[in-house]
Amino acid sequence: MPRPDTGDRFDDDDYPAYTVGAAAEMVGTTPAFLRALGQAKLIEPLRSEGGHRRYSRYQLRIAARARELVDQGTPIESACRIIILEDQLEEALRINEELRGSEPPG
């Protein structure tokens, strides 16, 4: 029997491979916590054809960071804002490094 063509989906950090139950288990939290992150607009899971939430590995890493902050006593809204700012800083540093690499010597 031929194997289905999965392309690089299993290697794709953005591929929505995980159901809400599996995602919650992997992060060590509850589906309600993941829904709260969605309501806070930190992560927006894709929806399957049946309307079920599906999460990517990238989103699970963000959810795990949020859980870490909340476990330390940070309110969920503040945790979401911290993560957004951390992500923006990381992107700015990446762009800065790219621009520095493209500068002519001198």
N, C-alpha and C positions, 0 to 999 in steps of 0.2 A: 504494500500500500504506500503510495507516495506521501511524503511529509508535506504538511501545509506550508506555504511560503509565508514566513513571518518577517521576512526582511530583517531589518535591524531593530524591530520593535522591542525586543527583550533587552537591547543595549541602550535604548532611547530613554533618557531620564524624564522626558516629557510625555511618554506614552501612558495613557490612563489605564493601567493594568489592574488596579486594585479596587475591590468593592469597599464600601464604607466599613463593613465588618472586618475584613482582612486588614484594611488600613489602620483601623483603631487598634487592632491586636498588635500590629507591627510597631505602632507608636507607643503602645502601652497605655491607652486611654479609652474613652468611650466614643461611640458614634455621635453622641450629643456634643462632645467637645469639638469634634471635627466640623459639625454643623455650625457651631458657634464661631469657629474660625472663618467659615464661609460667610456667615452673617456679618462678621467684622470686615469682610472683603480682603482678608489676608490670603486665603487660597480659594479659588473657585473651581471646584471639581467639574470635569466634563460629565455629561449625562449620556448613558447608554440609550439605545433606541427605545428601551422600555422605561426610560426616565430615571434609572438608578444612578446614584453618584459613583464616579470612578476617579481614582486618584493616581497620580504619577509618583515616581520615586522622588522627584524634586519636591513635590508638594508634601510628601511624607517627611522629608528632611526639615522643611519649614515647620510642619506641625510638631515635630519632635523638639525643635528649638522653642516653639511656643510653650509646649508642655514643660520644658525645663524651666523657663522663666516663671510660669504660673506655679510650678512646684516650689519655687523659691519665694513665693508670696507676691509676685507681681500681678496686678489685676489684668485680666485677659485683654482689655482694650489697650492698656499700656504695653503689654507684651507684643501685641500686633504692631503698634507704632514703633517700638524698638526694632523689631525685625525688619520692618519696611525701611527704617533709617540705616540699619546695618547693610541691607541689600543695596541701597542707593550709594552708600559709601564704598562698598566693594566694587560697584560698577564704575564709579568715578575714579577710583584708584586704578582699575583695569584700563580705562580710557587714557588716563594720565601716563601710565606705563607705555601704552601703545604709541602715544604721541612723542614721548621721550625717545622711544626706539626709532622713530622715523625722522628725528631731527638730524640735519647734516652736522658732521663734526666741525668743531670750530669754536 
